[in-house]
Amino acid sequence: MPNPTTNPVVLLSPVENGYVAYDPVSDRLHHLNPVAALIAELCDGSRSVDDIRELAGPLMPEGKMGEVDRWIDDAMKVGLLTWQGSESANRRELSAAELYTLAKRLKQSNKVQTAYLCGKRVVELKPDDWDAWYDLGEICQCVNRREEARAAYQKYFEAHPEDAEIEHLLVALRDDAPPPRTSDRAIQQIYKGFAASYEARMLEDLKYQGPEHLGEGIRSVIGDATGLTVLDLGCGSGLAGMRLKSWAGHMTGVDLAPQMIELAAKRNIYDRLEVGEITQWLEDTAERFDLIASCDCIIYFGDIFPIVAAAAKRLKPGGVFALSMERGDRYPFHLTDTGRYEHHPNHVRDAAAAAGLNVAYLNEAFLRMEYGSPVTGIFAVLKREGTA
């Protein structure tokens, strides 16, 4: 009798409680418990069913020896195993190009575990496919395989040392000391590729609610005031600007990415738009504002003391600086594996005090989704003393 062997097209990977096995031909994913995973390992074509029964049987509960045979029979029926030398044992394995296309399709369908198995096999078959290493890094992050994500991105970066975004991500994944803020090059690169799909991704995929919550905070401090001079820092495509407009008599938007400024211009809600790094822009201008807002832009800053101090100088007496960021438990801030910074609420309070601003509003609420999990945001409104 021929020996059982793993179907050559099936992709296997260890997980916390056993294995997952994916058949890309039939598009079926199987979860194997530890005993089933061991049996699958033993079915390498070199052992008979009797050999496998002898090795795996002692691990079975008393009286359950027959489960080994039952599992092999079931695995044969669903295509996980085949008989060595049989026609099915010679099924054509998908090529690297076919698996790469399949991995992308599976990821787009949120089948990230199966996308990971395909992506991992792609780089095994074609280790010099740098785009595949990049995509594998992304998928590994989705399935919480941090070390594999670091290794995949490192392989890609060795061939593309000019990639500022991946250079920044690797700082986080290696647990290196983070820079004070994300580099201009990295931010510009991110949004050059992100601009075309920005709003669909943020609003539909990530359920982004930053402008709504920041707007609530602003309204709780300044009410329905109108005719204000408003500055939208890191204005992006204008999602926050649409809410800020109700308070504005004149509104300026500033963003580091030209592609995002182009999107903001299409809304026709800004009186002026400029490309610039926001801290430097604040230092260079002599203008004063009633309301300065920065919605989901502080995620690219670690130490927020400089940006809060710069904004404070540009506020009119009684003016407010409203800002949002991702909430973290480490004081003062932490660079996450997404390449974004999260901040402790006390870091916001300390930065406000150092800049001579009062914390008029500080709240935590849902900001967005990330890899299927909710991200909590901090929404703060800092006020300068005096009468406007």
C-alpha positions as CSV (number, residue, x, y, z in Angstrom):
1,M,0.0,0.0,0.0
2,P,1.4,3.4,-0.9
3,N,2.3,5.9,1.9
4,P,0.2,9.0,2.6
5,T,1.8,12.3,1.7
6,T,0.9,16.0,2.0
7,N,-0.8,17.2,-1.2
8,P,2.0,19.2,-3.0
9,V,-0.3,22.2,-3.6
10,V,-1.3,22.6,0.1
11,L,0.4,25.4,2.0
12,L,1.0,24.7,5.7
13,S,1.9,27.1,8.5
14,P,2.2,26.7,12.3
15,V,-0.1,28.9,14.4
16,E,-0.6,29.1,18.2
17,N,-2.8,26.0,18.5
18,G,-1.6,23.8,15.6
19,Y,-1.5,24.4,11.9
20,V,-3.4,26.1,9.2
21,A,-3.5,24.5,5.8
22,Y,-4.6,26.2,2.6
23,D,-5.4,24.6,-0.7
24,P,-5.2,27.5,-3.2
25,V,-6.6,25.3,-6.0
26,S,-9.9,24.7,-4.2
27,D,-9.6,27.9,-2.1
28,R,-10.2,26.0,1.2
29,L,-8.6,26.8,4.5
30,H,-8.3,24.1,7.2
31,H,-7.4,24.5,10.9
32,L,-5.5,21.6,12.3
33,N,-5.2,21.0,16.1
34,P,-1.8,20.0,17.5
35,V,-2.4,16.2,17.0
36,A,-3.7,16.7,13.4
37,A,-0.7,19.0,12.8
38,L,1.7,16.2,14.0
39,I,0.0,13.7,11.7
40,A,0.3,16.1,8.8
41,E,4.0,16.4,9.5
42,L,4.5,12.7,9.7
43,C,2.7,12.3,6.3
44,D,5.8,13.1,4.3
45,G,5.7,10.1,2.0
46,S,8.4,8.2,3.9
47,R,6.0,6.4,6.4
48,S,3.2,3.9,6.1
49,V,-0.1,4.4,7.9
50,D,1.1,1.7,10.4
51,D,4.2,3.8,11.0
52,I,2.2,7.0,11.6
53,R,-0.3,5.1,13.8
54,E,2.6,3.8,15.9
55,L,4.1,7.3,16.3
56,A,1.0,9.3,16.8
57,G,-1.2,6.8,18.6
58,P,0.3,7.3,22.1
59,L,-0.7,10.9,22.0
60,M,-4.4,10.0,21.5
61,P,-6.8,9.6,24.5
62,E,-7.3,6.0,25.6
63,G,-9.5,4.1,23.2
64,K,-9.1,6.7,20.5
65,M,-6.3,5.1,18.5
66,G,-8.7,4.8,15.5
67,E,-8.8,8.6,15.3
68,V,-5.4,8.5,13.5
69,D,-6.9,6.5,10.7
70,R,-10.1,8.5,10.7
71,W,-8.1,11.8,10.3
72,I,-6.0,10.4,7.5
73,D,-9.1,9.2,5.7
74,D,-10.8,12.6,6.1
75,A,-7.7,14.5,5.1
76,M,-7.6,12.3,1.9
77,K,-11.2,13.2,1.1
78,V,-10.7,17.0,1.4
79,G,-7.4,16.9,-0.5
80,L,-5.0,17.7,2.3
81,L,-3.3,14.3,1.9
82,T,-2.9,12.1,-1.1
83,W,-1.3,8.7,-1.7
84,Q,2.3,8.8,-2.8
85,G,2.6,8.0,-6.5
86,S,-1.1,8.7,-7.2
87,E,-2.2,11.1,-9.9
88,S,-3.3,13.7,-7.3
89,A,0.2,13.6,-5.8
90,N,1.4,15.1,-9.1
91,R,-1.1,18.0,-9.1
92,R,0.6,21.1,-10.6
93,E,1.7,23.6,-7.9
94,L,0.8,27.1,-8.7
95,S,3.6,29.3,-10.0
96,A,5.0,32.2,-8.0
97,A,3.2,34.6,-10.3
98,E,-0.2,32.8,-9.8
99,L,0.3,32.7,-6.0
100,Y,1.3,36.4,-6.0
101,T,-1.9,37.3,-7.8
102,L,-3.9,35.1,-5.5
103,A,-2.3,36.6,-2.4
104,K,-3.3,40.1,-3.5
105,R,-6.9,39.0,-4.2
106,L,-7.2,37.2,-0.9
107,K,-5.8,40.3,1.0
108,Q,-8.3,42.6,-0.7
109,S,-11.1,40.1,0.4
110,N,-9.8,40.3,4.0
111,K,-8.7,36.7,3.9
112,V,-5.4,37.6,5.4
113,Q,-4.4,34.2,6.8
114,T,-4.6,32.6,3.4
115,A,-3.0,35.6,1.8
116,Y,-0.1,35.2,4.3
117,L,0.3,31.5,3.3
118,C,0.4,32.4,-0.4
119,G,2.7,35.3,0.1
120,K,5.1,33.3,2.1
121,R,5.3,30.6,-0.6
122,V,5.9,33.3,-3.3
123,V,9.1,34.5,-1.7
124,E,10.2,30.9,-1.2
125,L,9.8,30.3,-4.9
126,K,11.1,33.7,-6.0
127,P,13.4,35.2,-3.2
128,D,14.5,38.1,-5.5
129,D,11.0,39.4,-6.0
130,W,11.3,42.5,-3.9
131,D,7.7,43.6,-4.4
132,A,6.6,40.2,-3.0
133,W,8.7,40.8,0.1
134,Y,7.1,44.2,0.6
135,D,3.6,42.7,0.3
136,L,4.5,39.9,2.6
137,G,5.6,42.5,5.2
138,E,2.2,44.1,5.0
139,I,0.4,40.8,5.3
140,C,2.5,39.7,8.3
141,Q,1.5,42.8,10.1
142,C,-2.1,42.0,9.4
143,V,-1.8,38.5,11.0
144,N,0.4,39.7,13.9
145,R,3.6,38.1,12.8
146,R,5.9,41.0,13.9
147,E,9.3,39.3,13.4
148,E,8.4,38.0,10.0
149,A,7.1,41.5,9.0
150,R,10.4,43.0,10.1
151,A,12.4,40.4,8.2
152,A,10.3,40.8,5.0
153,Y,10.5,44.6,5.1
154,Q,14.3,44.3,5.7
155,K,14.7,42.1,2.6
156,Y,12.8,44.7,0.5
157,F,14.7,47.6,2.0
158,E,18.1,46.1,1.2
159,A,17.1,46.4,-2.5
160,H,15.3,49.7,-2.1
161,P,17.3,51.8,0.5
162,E,15.7,55.0,-0.9
163,D,12.3,53.9,0.5
164,A,11.8,56.4,3.4
165,E,8.5,54.9,4.5
166,I,9.9,51.4,5.0
167,E,13.0,52.9,6.6
168,H,10.7,54.5,9.2
169,L,8.7,51.3,9.7
170,L,11.8,49.3,10.4
171,V,12.8,51.7,13.2
172,A,9.6,50.7,15.0
173,L,9.8,47.0,14.1
174,R,13.5,46.8,15.3
175,D,12.5,48.7,18.5
176,D,15.1,51.3,17.8
177,A,15.0,54.7,19.5
178,P,12.4,56.6,17.5
179,P,13.1,60.0,15.8
180,P,11.3,63.1,17.2
181,R,9.0,63.0,14.2
182,T,8.5,61.2,10.9
183,S,10.7,62.6,8.2
184,D,9.3,64.8,5.5
185,R,10.5,62.3,2.8
186,A,8.5,59.5,4.5
187,I,5.3,61.6,4.8
188,Q,5.5,62.8,1.2
189,Q,6.1,59.3,0.0
190,I,3.1,57.9,2.0
191,Y,0.7,60.4,0.6
192,K,2.0,60.4,-2.9
193,G,0.8,56.8,-3.2
194,F,-2.1,57.2,-0.8
195,A,-3.8,60.3,-2.3
196,A,-5.8,58.7,-5.0
197,S,-7.6,56.3,-2.6
198,Y,-7.3,58.3,0.6
199,E,-10.9,59.1,1.3
200,A,-12.3,55.7,0.3
201,R,-9.7,54.0,2.4
202,M,-10.2,56.3,5.5
203,L,-14.0,56.6,5.4
204,E,-15.1,53.2,4.1
205,D,-12.3,50.8,5.1
206,L,-11.0,52.3,8.3
207,K,-14.3,54.0,9.4
208,Y,-12.4,57.2,10.3
209,Q,-14.2,59.5,12.7
210,G,-11.5,62.0,13.6
211,P,-13.1,65.2,12.2
212,E,-16.4,64.4,13.9
213,H,-14.9,64.0,17.4
214,L,-12.6,66.9,17.0
215,G,-15.5,69.1,15.9
216,E,-17.4,68.1,19.0
217,G,-14.5,69.2,21.2
218,I,-14.2,72.6,19.4
219,R,-17.9,73.2,19.6
220,S,-17.9,72.5,23.4
221,V,-15.3,75.3,23.8
222,I,-16.2,78.0,21.3
223,G,-19.9,77.2,20.5
224,D,-21.3,78.5,17.3
225,A,-18.9,81.4,16.8
226,T,-18.5,82.5,13.2
227,G,-16.2,84.7,11.2
228,L,-13.1,83.3,12.7
229,T,-9.6,83.2,11.2
230,V,-9.0,79.4,11.0
231,L,-5.8,77.4,10.2
232,D,-6.1,73.8,9.3
233,L,-2.7,72.2,9.9
234,G,-2.1,69.0,7.9
235,C,-5.4,69.7,6.1
236,G,-5.1,66.6,3.8
237,S,-8.0,66.4,1.4
238,G,-10.2,68.7,3.6
239,L,-12.2,66.2,5.6
240,A,-11.7,68.2,8.8
241,G,-11.9,71.5,6.9
242,M,-15.5,70.7,5.9
243,R,-16.3,70.8,9.6
244,L,-14.1,73.8,10.4
245,K,-15.7,75.9,7.7
246,S,-18.8,76.6,9.8
247,W,-16.6,78.7,12.2
248,A,-14.5,80.3,9.5
249,G,-14.6,83.8,8.1
250,H,-11.2,83.0,6.4
251,M,-9.6,79.5,6.4
252,T,-6.1,78.5,5.5
253,G,-5.0,75.0,4.9
254,V,-1.4,73.7,5.0
255,D,-0.1,70.2,4.2
256,L,3.3,68.7,3.4
257,A,2.0,66.6,0.5
258,P,1.2,68.5,-2.8
259,Q,-1.2,65.7,-3.9
260,M,-3.3,66.2,-0.8
261,I,-3.4,70.0,-1.3
262,E,-4.7,69.3,-4.8
263,L,-7.5,67.2,-3.3
264,A,-8.3,69.9,-0.8
265,A,-8.5,72.6,-3.5
266,K,-11.2,70.7,-5.3
267,R,-13.5,71.2,-2.3
268,N,-13.5,75.0,-2.7
269,I,-13.7,75.5,1.1
270,Y,-10.3,77.1,1.7
271,D,-9.4,80.7,1.1
272,R,-5.8,79.8,0.8
273,L,-3.8,76.5,0.5
274,E,-0.1,76.1,1.0
275,V,2.4,73.2,0.8
276,G,4.7,73.2,3.8
277,E,5.9,71.3,6.9
278,I,3.5,72.5,9.6
279,T,5.9,73.3,12.4
280,Q,8.2,75.3,10.1
281,W,5.2,77.1,8.6
282,L,4.1,78.2,12.0
283,E,7.5,79.5,12.8
284,D,7.8,81.4,9.5
285,T,4.4,83.1,9.5
286,A,3.5,86.3,11.5
287,E,-0.2,85.7,11.2
288,R,-2.5,85.1,14.2
289,F,-5.5,82.8,14.3
290,D,-8.7,82.4,16.3
291,L,-8.7,78.7,15.7
292,I,-5.9,76.3,14.8
293,A,-6.8,72.7,14.2
294,S,-4.7,69.6,13.4
295,C,-6.8,66.5,12.8
296,D,-4.9,63.2,12.6
297,C,-1.6,64.9,11.8
298,I,0.1,64.6,15.2
299,I,0.4,60.9,14.5
300,Y,3.6,61.8,12.7
301,F,5.1,63.6,15.7
302,G,6.6,62.0,18.8
303,D,7.4,64.9,21.0
304,I,4.5,67.3,20.6
305,F,6.1,70.1,22.7
306,P,7.5,71.9,19.6
307,I,4.3,71.9,17.6
308,V,2.1,73.0,20.5
309,A,4.6,75.8,21.4
310,A,4.6,76.9,17.7
311,A,0.8,76.9,17.5
312,A,0.5,78.8,20.8
313,K,2.6,81.7,19.4
314,R,0.2,82.0,16.4
315,L,-3.0,82.1,18.5
316,K,-4.9,85.4,19.2
317,P,-5.8,86.0,22.8
318,G,-8.7,83.7,23.6
319,G,-7.8,81.5,20.6
320,V,-7.8,77.7,20.6
321,F,-5.6,74.9,19.3
322,A,-7.6,71.7,18.6
323,L,-5.7,68.5,17.9
324,S,-6.2,64.8,17.7
325,M,-3.8,61.9,17.9
326,E,-3.7,58.2,18.7
327,R,-3.9,57.3,22.4
328,G,-1.2,55.2,24.0
329,D,-0.3,53.9,27.5
330,R,3.4,54.8,27.4
331,Y,4.5,58.2,28.6
332,P,5.2,60.4,26.8
333,F,4.8,58.7,23.4
334,H,5.6,55.5,21.5
335,L,6.3,54.7,17.8
336,T,4.0,51.9,16.9
337,D,4.6,49.2,14.3
338,T,2.3,51.1,11.9
339,G,4.9,53.9,11.8
340,R,2.6,56.2,13.6
341,Y,3.1,57.7,17.1
342,E,0.7,57.2,19.9
343,H,0.6,59.6,22.9
344,H,-0.2,59.5,26.6
345,P,-2.8,62.0,27.7
346,N,-0.4,63.5,30.2
347,H,2.0,64.3,27.4
348,V,-0.8,66.6,25.9
349,R,-1.3,68.2,29.3
350,D,2.4,68.8,29.8
351,A,2.9,70.3,26.4
352,A,-0.1,72.6,26.9
353,A,1.3,73.8,30.2
354,A,4.7,74.4,28.8
355,A,3.2,76.5,26.0
356,G,1.1,78.6,28.4
357,L,-2.2,77.0,27.2
358,N,-5.1,75.7,29.2
359,V,-6.6,72.3,28.5
360,A,-10.2,73.3,27.8
361,Y,-11.3,69.9,26.5
362,L,-9.7,66.5,26.6
363,N,-11.6,63.4,25.6
364,E,-10.9,59.9,24.3
365,A,-13.1,58.2,21.6
366,F,-12.9,55.9,18.6
367,L,-10.6,57.2,15.9
368,R,-10.3,54.5,13.2
369,M,-9.8,50.8,12.6
370,E,-6.4,49.3,12.1
371,Y,-5.9,45.7,11.0
372,G,-9.4,44.9,12.2
373,S,-9.1,46.5,15.6
374,P,-10.4,49.8,16.9
375,V,-7.9,52.6,17.5
376,T,-8.7,55.1,20.3
377,G,-7.9,58.7,19.7
378,I,-7.2,61.7,22.0
379,F,-9.2,64.8,21.1
380,A,-7.9,68.0,22.8
381,V,-8.7,71.7,22.7
382,L,-6.1,74.0,24.2
383,K,-7.0,77.6,24.9
384,R,-4.9,80.7,25.2
385,E,-5.9,83.1,28.0
386,G,-7.2,86.5,27.1
387,T,-10.1,88.1,25.4
388,A,-10.4,87.8,21.6
